[in-house]
C-alpha cells in the first residue's frame, strides 16, 4: 500500500478544511455586525470586526477539530452539528466572560 494515499491521522486531521470554513463564516459575520462609533468611518470598524471574526473562527476551528477527532471519529453528521453549535456557544461565552460582559 502506498503511504502517500493513507489518510492523515492525529488530532489535527482536517484542520485546514475546518479552519477555512469557520474562518470564512466568522469573517463575514464579523464584518456584518453592528458597529459602534462614527458611521462615517465604515472601513476601520468593519475591518477590525472582520479580523476579530477571523481570529475567533480560527480558534473555534482548532477547538472543533480537536473535539471532532477525539469524540466523533466516525464522523456522524448530527453529532458534528451538535458539536459545532456547542463549541460556538462555549467559545462565545468564554469571550464574553473574558471581555467582562458577563
C-alpha contacts under 8 A as a table, 3 or more apart, distances in Angstrom:
res1	aa1	res2	aa2	distance
2	X	5	X	5.78
2	X	6	X	7.16
3	X	6	X	5.29
8	X	13	X	5.85
8	X	14	X	7.95
9	X	12	X	7.72
9	X	13	X	5.75
10	X	13	X	5.63
10	X	69	X	7.62
11	X	65	X	7.16
11	X	66	X	5.53
11	X	69	X	5.53
11	X	70	X	6.94
12	X	15	X	5.37
12	X	62	X	7.89
12	X	65	X	6.16
12	X	66	X	6.37
12	X	69	X	7.40
13	X	65	X	7.21
13	X	69	X	7.04
14	X	17	X	5.38
14	X	18	X	6.38
14	X	65	X	7.09
15	X	18	X	5.12
15	X	19	X	5.80
15	X	61	X	7.02
15	X	62	X	6.74
15	X	65	X	5.79
16	X	19	X	5.21
16	X	20	X	6.17
17	X	20	X	5.32
17	X	21	X	6.62
18	X	21	X	5.34
18	X	22	X	5.97
18	X	61	X	5.55
18	X	62	X	7.97
18	X	64	X	7.94
18	X	65	X	7.03
19	X	22	X	5.24
19	X	23	X	5.55
19	X	57	X	7.11
19	X	58	X	5.43
19	X	61	X	4.96
19	X	62	X	7.12
20	X	23	X	5.33
20	X	24	X	5.97
21	X	24	X	5.12
21	X	25	X	6.02
22	X	25	X	5.28
22	X	26	X	6.14
22	X	54	X	7.99
22	X	57	X	4.77
22	X	58	X	6.41
22	X	60	X	7.03
22	X	61	X	5.76
23	X	26	X	5.42
23	X	27	X	5.91
23	X	53	X	7.17
23	X	54	X	4.79
23	X	55	X	7.21
23	X	56	X	7.50
23	X	57	X	4.28
23	X	58	X	5.35
23	X	61	X	7.55
24	X	27	X	5.16
24	X	28	X	6.26
24	X	54	X	6.89
24	X	57	X	7.53
25	X	28	X	5.37
25	X	29	X	6.16
25	X	57	X	7.40
26	X	29	X	4.85
26	X	30	X	5.62
26	X	50	X	7.58
26	X	53	X	4.64
26	X	54	X	5.78
26	X	56	X	7.08
26	X	57	X	5.36
27	X	30	X	5.06
27	X	31	X	6.21
27	X	49	X	7.75
27	X	50	X	4.67
27	X	51	X	6.57
27	X	52	X	7.47
27	X	53	X	4.46
27	X	54	X	4.67
27	X	57	X	7.38
28	X	31	X	5.30
28	X	32	X	6.42
28	X	50	X	6.63
28	X	53	X	7.52
29	X	32	X	5.17
29	X	33	X	6.31
29	X	50	X	7.57
29	X	53	X	7.03
30	X	33	X	5.39
30	X	46	X	7.68
30	X	49	X	5.01
30	X	50	X	4.69
30	X	51	X	7.71
30	X	52	X	7.00
30	X	53	X	4.73
30	X	54	X	7.85
31	X	46	X	5.04
31	X	47	X	6.75
31	X	49	X	5.43
31	X	50	X	4.50
31	X	53	X	7.56
32	X	46	X	7.50
33	X	49	X	7.63
35	X	45	X	6.44
35	X	46	X	7.22
36	X	45	X	7.82
38	X	41	X	5.92
39	X	42	X	6.03
41	X	44	X	6.19
41	X	45	X	7.18
42	X	45	X	6.08
42	X	46	X	6.08
43	X	46	X	5.21
43	X	47	X	5.74
44	X	47	X	5.18
44	X	48	X	6.16
45	X	48	X	5.07
45	X	49	X	6.12
46	X	49	X	5.17
46	X	50	X	6.02
47	X	50	X	5.01
47	X	51	X	6.12
48	X	51	X	5.19
48	X	52	X	6.15
49	X	52	X	4.97
49	X	53	X	5.97
50	X	53	X	4.93
50	X	54	X	6.19
51	X	54	X	5.00
51	X	55	X	6.26
52	X	55	X	5.09
52	X	56	X	5.99
53	X	56	X	5.02
53	X	57	X	5.93
54	X	57	X	5.04
54	X	58	X	6.17
55	X	58	X	5.16
55	X	59	X	6.29
56	X	59	X	5.26
56	X	60	X	6.15
57	X	60	X	5.01
57	X	61	X	5.98
58	X	61	X	4.92
58	X	62	X	6.21
59	X	62	X	5.13
59	X	63	X	6.32
60	X	63	X	5.16
60	X	64	X	5.91
60	X	87	X	6.90
60	X	88	X	6.78
60	X	91	X	6.92
61	X	64	X	4.98
61	X	65	X	5.92
62	X	65	X	5.14
62	X	66	X	6.29
63	X	66	X	5.24
63	X	67	X	6.18
63	X	87	X	7.41
64	X	67	X	5.15
64	X	68	X	5.73
64	X	83	X	7.26
64	X	84	X	6.59
64	X	87	X	6.65
65	X	68	X	5.05
65	X	69	X	5.99
66	X	69	X	5.37
66	X	70	X	6.08
67	X	70	X	5.03
67	X	71	X	5.69
67	X	72	X	7.35
67	X	83	X	7.80
68	X	71	X	5.48
68	X	72	X	4.88
68	X	73	X	6.62
68	X	75	X	7.74
68	X	80	X	7.02
68	X	83	X	7.52
69	X	72	X	5.88
69	X	73	X	5.35
70	X	73	X	6.44
72	X	75	X	5.40
72	X	76	X	6.86
72	X	79	X	7.00
72	X	80	X	7.13
75	X	79	X	7.57
75	X	80	X	6.81
76	X	79	X	5.39
76	X	80	X	6.15
77	X	80	X	4.96
77	X	81	X	6.23
78	X	81	X	5.25
78	X	82	X	6.22
79	X	82	X	5.08
79	X	83	X	6.08
80	X	83	X	5.10
80	X	84	X	6.08
81	X	84	X	4.95
81	X	85	X	6.20
82	X	85	X	5.31
82	X	86	X	6.10
83	X	86	X	5.11
83	X	87	X	5.91
84	X	87	X	5.21
84	X	88	X	6.15
85	X	88	X	5.12
85	X	89	X	6.22
86	X	89	X	5.12
86	X	90	X	6.10
87	X	90	X	5.13
87	X	91	X	5.92
88	X	91	X	5.24
88	X	92	X	5.97
89	X	92	X	5.15
89	X	93	X	6.11
90	X	93	X	5.15
90	X	94	X	6.04
91	X	94	X	4.96
91	X	95	X	6.14
92	X	95	X	5.10
92	X	96	X	6.20
93	X	96	X	5.05
93	X	97	X	6.02
94	X	97	X	5.07
94	X	98	X	6.06
95	X	98	X	5.06
95	X	99	X	6.03
96	X	99	X	5.06
96	X	100	X	6.18
96	X	101	X	5.13
96	X	102	X	5.92
97	X	100	X	5.13
97	X	101	X	5.87
97	X	102	X	5.03
98	X	101	X	7.68
99	X	102	X	7.92
